[in-house]
Amino acid sequence: MKFRRKQAEEVSVNLTPLIDVVFLLLIFFMVSTTFTNETHLQISLPEADGEAVESKADTLEVLISVDGAYTLNGQSLLNSQPETLRRAIIDQAGDNRQLPFIISADAKTPHQSVVTVMDVAGKLGFAGLSITTQQPADK
């Protein structure tokens, strides 16, 4: 008996779908990377009109420098730790929590330093916080 051998079929791989998928992935990554630039915000610091008011001797004024160093009523603090600031405020204010609390920060001061001062003042019970601004340059 004579058996017929099956003809060997030519094996070929169609690369067209693979190329389509690679191009789709390339387009997807190109489009998705452009969204990272849209998350940057430009913030302009506030300016205020008005007359300068002399600060009273019975106020607490915290000055924050560019590097985040604190000065309370003209006295520099040893470090920028919240606990050091808390102790200095307690020494200056005593039990009086009704004193006006003024925060003055440089325009380039890290935001975290201002938030730390506000947090310490809030935890000590000061409710009347003020943030100073500068006169507009066009006047």
BAKOLSE-586467 format. One line per 2 residues: for each residue y, z, x of N, C-alpha, C, O. Coordinates in steps of 0.02 Angstrom, whole numbers, m for minus. Example, Ala and Ser with C-alpha at 12.3 -4.5 7.8 and 13.67 -1.06 7.14 Angstrom:
2
m284/390/660/m225/390/615/m165/390/660/m166/423/712 | m112/354/642/m53/357/684/2/394/645/57/402/670
***
This chain:
139
m57/0/41/0/0/0/62/0/45/67/36/95 | 106/m39/25/165/m47/65/224/m13/28/243/m32/m27
252/38/62/309/74/33/373/43/59/380/25/117 | 419/38/14/484/12/35/527/69/62/530/124/34
558/54/114/604/103/142/671/94/108/693/39/94 | 701/151/95/767/147/64/817/124/116/814/142/175
862/85/92/914/62/138/961/120/155/981/159/111 | 977/124/217/1024/176/240/1093/160/214/1122/108/229
1119/206/175/1186/196/148/1237/214/201/1227/261/240 | 1288/177/202/1341/190/251/1381/251/227/1407/252/171
1386/300/269/1421/362/253/1494/353/275/1507/338/333 | 1539/363/229/1610/360/246/1647/416/210/1630/435/154
1696/442/244/1736/496/217/1804/466/198/1837/434/239 | 1823/478/137/1887/453/113/1940/505/132/1940/560/106
1986/487/176/2037/533/202/2101/533/160/2146/573/173 | 2105/491/111/2167/487/71/2183/553/35/2240/575/38
2135/585/1/2153/650/m31/2173/703/20/2216/745/6 | 2141/703/78/2158/752/129/2229/742/154/2266/790/163
2249/681/165/2317/666/187/2367/684/133/2421/710/148 | 2350/672/70/2395/691/15/2406/767/14/2462/790/4
2354/805/23/2359/878/22/2401/902/81/2442/947/72 | 2391/874/139/2430/894/198/2505/879/187/2547/921/203
2521/821/159/2591/806/145/2621/853/92/2679/873/98 | 2582/870/42/2607/916/m9/2620/985/21/2670/1017/5
2575/1008/64/2586/1072/98/2648/1070/143/2687/1117/145 | 2657/1015/178/2715/1007/221/2780/1009/180/2828/1043/199
2781/974/124/2840/975/81/2852/1044/52/2909/1067/49 | 2799/1078/32/2805/1145/4/2837/1193/55/2883/1229/38
2813/1193/118/2840/1238/168/2912/1219/187/2952/1263/201 | 2927/1155/188/2996/1135/203/3044/1159/149/3099/1182/165
3024/1154/87/3068/1174/32/3073/1250/27/3127/1277/14 | 3019/1285/38/3020/1358/30/3058/1393/86/3083/1448/76
3063/1364/145/3100/1397/199/3175/1392/190/3211/1431/222 | 3200/1348/149/3272/1343/140/3299/1400/97/3360/1410/95
3257/1437/62/3281/1490/18/3301/1553/56/3334/1595/28 | 3282/1560/118/3299/1621/155/3373/1625/170/3399/1680/178
3409/1569/174/3480/1570/189/3521/1593/129/3579/1611/138 | 3496/1592/71/3534/1609/11/3539/1683/m2/3573/1704/m48
3505/1724/38/3506/1796/26/3562/1832/62/3571/1892/52 | 3601/1798/104/3655/1829/140/3717/1834/95/3736/1786/62
3747/1892/96/3807/1905/56/3867/1915/101/3861/1945/154 | 3923/1891/79/3985/1905/115/4023/1957/75/4034/1949/15
4042/2011/108/4076/2066/74/4145/2073/105/4153/2077/166 | 4195/2076/62/4263/2090/86/4280/2162/67/4270/2182/10
4304/2199/115/4321/2269/103/4383/2275/59/4426/2231/60 | 4388/2329/21/4443/2335/m27/4510/2348/6/4515/2379/59
4562/2323/m27/4630/2338/m9/4664/2366/m71/4645/2349/m127 | 4712/2409/m62/4744/2440/m120/4819/2441/m111/4845/2448/m56
4853/2433/m167/4926/2440/m167/4943/2511/m187/4905/2544/m223 | 4999/2535/m165/5020/2601/m184/5056/2634/m126/5060/2607/m71
5081/2692/m139/5118/2729/m88/5071/2778/m54/5028/2808/m86 | 5081/2787/9/5041/2834/46/5060/2905/26/5120/2920/19
5011/2946/16/5022/3015/m5/5005/3060/54/4953/3052/87 | 5049/3107/68/5036/3154/121/4976/3196/102/4971/3222/47
4930/3203/149/4871/3244/134/4889/3317/142/4925/3337/188 | 4865/3356/97/4880/3427/97/4837/3461/150/4786/3434/173
4857/3520/169/4819/3558/219/4753/3582/190/4707/3598/228 | 4749/3586/124/4688/3611/94/4644/3554/68/4621/3555/11
4633/3505/111/4587/3451/95/4536/3445/150/4546/3470/206 | 4482/3413/134/4431/3398/184/4433/3323/196/4419/3283/150
4449/3303/257/4451/3232/272/4400/3217/327/4405/3244/382 | 4352/3174/311/4302/3153/359/4319/3083/382/4322/3036/342
4330/3076/447/4342/3010/478/4277/2987/509/4243/3025/544 | 4260/2924/497/4198/2896/525/4218/2838/570/4251/2791/549
4198/2842/633/4216/2790/681/4169/2730/676/4122/2731/636 | 4182/2680/716/4141/2619/715/4069/2633/734/4023/2603/706
4058/2680/780/3990/2695/801/3957/2749/757/3901/2769/771 | 3990/2772/704/3961/2819/658/3974/2892/674/3943/2936/644
4018/2906/721/4034/2975/739/4081/3005/687/4125/2970/661 | 4072/3069/672/4110/3102/620/4164/3146/650/4155/3177/703
4222/3149/615/4276/3195/632/4297/3228/567/4314/3194/518 | 4296/3294/565/4314/3331/504/4380/3367/516/4384/3411/559
4431/3348/478/4499/3376/483/4523/3377/556/4551/3427/579 | 4513/3322/592/4537/3316/660/4492/3344/714/4507/3337/773
4436/3375/696/4390/3404/745/4328/3360/748/4293/3351/698 | 4313/3335/807/4253/3293/816/4191/3336/812/4190/3393/836
4139/3309/781/4075/3344/777/4032/3326/837/4042/3273/867 | 3985/3369/854/3944/3359/913/3899/3297/907/3891/3260/955
3871/3286/848/3828/3229/838/3836/3203/767/3876/3229/728 | 3799/3151/750/3805/3120/684/3749/3140/636/3734/3104/589
3719/3197/648/3665/3220/605/3693/3249/540/3746/3281/541 | 3660/3238/484/3684/3265/420/3689/3342/420/3734/3370/389
3644/3375/455/3645/3448/456/3707/3474/493/3737/3524/471 | 3727/3441/546/3788/3460/582/3850/3451/538/3894/3493/536
3851/3395/502/3907/3382/456/3908/3434/400/3962/3457/381 | 3850/3452/373/3846/3501/320/3873/3569/342/3912/3601/306
3854/3590/402/3878/3655/428/3954/3654/439/3988/3703/424 | 3980/3598/464/4052/3594/476/4091/3595/410/4143/3626/406
4065/3562/359/4098/3563/294/4097/3633/264/4147/3655/236 | 4041/3667/270/4037/3736/244/4085/3782/281/4117/3824/251
4091/3773/348/4139/3813/387/4211/3801/364/4250/3848/360 | 4229/3739/351/4298/3722/331/4312/3742/259/4366/3768/245
4265/3729/214/4279/3739/143/4262/3809/118/4293/3833/70 | 4216/3842/150/4195/3908/125/4159/3899/58/4114/3858/52
4180/3938/8/4149/3933/m59/4188/3887/m106/4166/3877/m162 | 4244/3861/m84/4287/3819/m127/4260/3748/m130/4267/3710/m82
4231/3729/m186/4204/3662/m195/4252/3617/m234/4235/3561/m251 | 4312/3643/m249/4362/3604/m286/4410/3568/m239/4455/3533/m263
4402/3577/m174/4447/3544/m127/4439/3468/m131/4384/3443/m140 | 4494/3431/m124/4488/3358/m122/4451/3338/m58/4464/3363/m4
4403/3292/m67/4361/3270/m11/4377/3197/2/4364/3154/m41 | 4405/3182/61/4427/3114/77/4382/3086/132/4370/3118/182
4358/3025/121/4317/2990/170/4356/2930/195/4376/2887/156 | 4368/2927/261/4402/2871/292/4354/2840/342/4331/2873/389
4340/2776/333/4293/2742/378/4324/2678/404/4363/2645/369 | 4307/2660/464/4328/2597/493/4294/2540/454/4241/2550/425
4324/2481/455/4296/2424/418/4228/2404/445/4188/2376/408 | 4215/2417/508/4152/2397/538/4103/2455/544/4052/2450/579
4117/2510/511/4072/2568/511/4008/2550/475/4010/2517/423 | 3951/2572/501/3888/2560/464/3890/2593/396/3913/2650/389
3866/2558/346/3868/2583/277/3828/2648/271/3845/2691/230 | 3775/2655/310/3734/2714/306/3773/2777/323/3760/2830/295
3820/2773/369/3860/2832/388/3902/2855/330/3909/2916/319 | 3931/2809/293/3972/2827/234/3928/2858/180/3947/2907/149
3870/2828/169/3824/2854/118/3800/2924/138/3792/2967/94 | 3789/2936/202/3768/3002/224/3821/3055/210/3805/3110/187
3884/3039/222/3939/3086/207/3942/3100/132/3949/3157/111 | 3936/3047/92/3938/3056/19/3879/3098/m5/3886/3139/m50
3821/3087/25/3761/3124/5/3768/3198/23/3751/3242/m18 | 3792/3213/83/3801/3283/103/3852/3318/59/3842/3374/37
3908/3283/45/3960/3312/2/3933/3324/m69/3948/3375/m100 | 3895/3277/m95/3867/3285/m162/3818/3342/m165/3817/3379/m215
3776/3351/m114/3728/3406/m114/3762/3473/m108/3736/3523/m132 | 3821/3475/m76/3858/3538/m71/3898/3554/m134/3923/3610/m141
3904/3506/m180/3938/3519/m243/4008/3491/m248/4043/3508/m296 | 4029/3450/m202/4095/3420/m206/4092/3361/m255/4050/3316/m247
4136/3361/m304/4136/3308/m355/4194/3260/m347/4190/3203/m368 | 4249/3283/m317/4309/3241/m311/4311/3204/m245/4351/3222/m201
4269/3154/m236/4268/3115/m174/4318/3058/m179/4323/3026/m231 | 4355/3046/m124/4401/2990/m121/4385/2950/m58/4369/2978/m6
4390/2884/m64/4381/2840/m7/4447/2805/6/4475/2774/m39 | 4472/2810/67/4536/2781/83/4530/2705/94/4477/2680/113
4585/2670/81/4588/2598/91/4649/2583/133/4687/2629/150 | 4660/2521/150/4717/2502/190/4765/2459/150/4745/2427/101
4827/2457/171/4877/2415/139/4860/2341/152/4835/2325/206 | 4873/2297/105/4862/2226/117/4908/2201/173/4964/2226/181
4885/2154/211/4922/2130/270/4981/2087/251/5027/2079/293 | 4984/2058/191/5037/2012/172/5102/2046/152/5150/2011/137
5106/2111/152/5168/2146/131/5210/2165/189/5263/2194/180
***
